[in-house]
């Protein structure tokens, strides 16, 4: 059984793209692998979040994980900051990471451009902390999007470098995990190619029905098809892509036929799309509301999750310390 590690930053609000892009597969994957799911609150510090909202954001992501179907009785769910071992490994890996290679990463250059007044050391060493998150459990596989592939490659580089420097075969070189199939990319409602929080074009899993209806009805459209079987512009294709994943095949075929025969009414399409998104998200939202009120359950999940994660992490740290020459008197 492979060990699989996945994390999400504690900036709150999982959206439809998260759910269809990966979260549904996580739910299935937890029964097939030894899975660790964590909430990366340390990672969020690179943007200096408001201390008053940090815990609330962690709670939000935790509740959404659980509401979507991650089972703490099957998988290990924990909060990154509950694991002091990952910080120790982060420090040790930083001693074998070089400033030049860290400064060349795409994510560092992009974030430094976006926040020039806050180019901190944590931003520079973000790939090392991500590597520590992965290597602390010596994970075999890591589900990553296209934007994280470079960081995963750096994790493999750090693992190889550690093994070669100390003459051991200790760390595995984790591979990207795409669940054995092509990943689904959910487009944004504004006509862009990707649904994302920073783009402001999301339908969130816990949006209220009226909010979803309002967002969908404002989605970008045009004057309609220019002729029978005309190709769909990207922003119209985006709506059909979302329709395909949330609706029945009959519903999709119905509106596709309306497009091809130039009889489509966007108002009808949007109303159906909103109704089907609501049908998918409402059970998650209802579970989220119930879970978020159950503080005792959340305490149990995070406490037991941290204990299980530490059991794995302690073994790694003990071995790394010994390999590097740290020994007790």
Long-range contacts (C-beta under 8 A, 24 or more apart in sequence): 1-32, 1-33, 1-34, 2-33, 2-34, 2-140, 2-141, 3-33, 3-34, 3-35, 3-36, 3-137, 3-138, 3-139, 3-140, 3-141, 4-29, 4-33, 4-34, 4-35, 4-36, 4-139, 4-140, 4-141, 4-142, 4-143, 4-177, 5-35, 5-36, 5-38, 5-133, 5-134, 5-137, 5-139, 5-141, 5-142, 5-174, 6-35, 6-36, 6-37, 6-38, 6-142, 6-143, 7-37, 7-38, 7-39, 7-40, 7-43, 7-80, 7-133, 8-39, 8-40, 8-61, 8-65, 9-39, 9-40, 9-43, 9-44, 10-39, 10-40, 10-41, 10-43, 10-44, 10-54, 10-57, 10-58, 10-61, 11-44, 11-49, 11-57, 11-61, 11-197, 12-56, 12-57, 12-60, 12-61, 13-60, 13-64, 13-197, 13-202, 13-204, 13-205, 13-206, 14-61, 14-64, 14-65, 14-68, 14-204, 14-205, 15-195, 15-196, 15-197, 15-202, 15-203, 15-204, 15-205, 16-186, 16-195, 16-202, 16-203, 16-204, 16-205, 16-242, 16-246, 16-277, 16-280, 16-281, 17-185, 17-186, 17-194, 17-195, 17-196, 17-202, 18-205, 19-68, 19-205, 19-280, 19-284, 20-184, 20-186, 20-245, 21-145, 21-183, 21-184, 21-185, 21-186, 22-143, 22-145, 22-183, 23-65, 23-68, 23-69, 24-68, 24-69, 25-143, 25-179, 26-70, 26-143, 27-68, 27-69, 27-70, 28-179, 29-143, 29-179, 30-70, 30-71, 30-74, 30-75, 31-74, 33-141, 35-74, 35-75, 35-76, 36-75, 36-76, 36-78, 36-137, 36-139, 36-309, 36-312, 37-65, 37-70, 37-75, 37-76, 37-77, 37-78, 38-77, 38-78, 38-79, 38-80, 38-83, 38-133, 38-309, 39-65, 39-78, 39-79, 39-80, 40-80, 40-133, 41-79, 41-80, 41-81, 42-80, 42-81, 42-86, 42-87, 42-129, 43-80, 43-126, 43-129, 43-130, 45-122, 46-111, 46-120, 46-122, 46-123, 46-126, 47-115, 47-118, 48-118, 59-292, 59-298, 60-292, 62-298, 62-301, 62-302, 63-288, 63-291, 63-292, 63-298, 64-205, 64-206, 64-284, 64-288, 66-287, 66-291, 66-301, 67-205, 67-206, 67-284, 67-285, 67-287, 67-288, 67-291, 68-205, 68-284, 72-301, 72-304, 72-305, 76-305, 76-308, 76-309, 76-312, 77-301, 77-302, 77-305, 78-302, 78-305, 78-306, 78-308, 78-309, 79-302, 79-305, 79-306, 80-133, 82-302, 82-305, 82-306, 82-309, 83-136, 83-306, 83-309, 83-310, 83-313, 85-136, 85-310, 85-313, 85-314, 85-316, 85-317, 86-129, 86-132, 86-133, 86-136, 86-313, 87-132, 88-317, 89-132, 89-135, 89-136, 89-313, 89-316, 89-317, 89-320, 90-125, 90-128, 90-129, 90-132, 92-320, 92-324, 93-128, 93-131, 93-132, 93-135, 93-158, 93-162, 94-125, 94-128, 96-158, 96-161, 96-162, 96-165, 97-125, 97-127, 97-128, 97-158, 99-124, 101-154, 102-127, 102-128, 105-150, 105-151, 105-154, 106-150, 107-147, 107-150, 107-151, 126-151, 127-151, 127-154, 127-155, 128-158, 130-154, 130-155, 131-155, 131-158, 131-159, 134-174, 135-159, 135-171, 135-174, 135-316, 136-312, 136-313, 136-316, 136-317, 137-309, 137-312, 137-313, 137-316, 138-170, 138-171, 138-172, 138-316, 139-172, 139-174, 140-172, 140-174, 140-175, 141-174, 141-175, 141-176, 141-177, 142-174, 142-175, 142-176, 142-177, 143-176, 143-177, 143-178, 143-179, 144-176, 144-177, 145-183, 149-176, 152-176, 166-323, 166-324, 168-323, 170-319, 170-320, 170-323, 184-245, 186-241, 186-242, 186-245, 187-237, 187-238, 187-241, 187-242, 188-238, 189-215, 189-216, 189-218, 189-219, 189-220, 189-238, 190-219, 190-220, 190-235, 191-219, 191-220, 191-234, 191-235, 191-238, 192-238, 193-234, 193-238, 203-277, 203-281, 205-281, 205-284, 205-285, 205-288, 206-281, 206-284, 206-285, 206-288, 206-289, 207-281, 207-285, 208-285, 209-278, 209-282, 212-274, 212-277, 212-278, 212-281, 213-271, 213-274, 213-278, 216-270, 216-273, 216-274, 216-277, 217-267, 217-270, 217-271, 217-274, 219-270, 221-266, 221-270, 224-262, 224-264, 224-266, 225-259, 225-260, 225-262, 225-264, 227-262, 228-260, 228-261, 228-262, 229-260, 230-259, 230-260, 230-262, 232-259, 239-269, 239-270, 239-273, 242-273, 242-277, 243-269, 243-272, 243-273, 243-276, 246-273, 246-276, 246-277, 246-279, 246-280, 247-272, 247-273, 247-276, 251-276
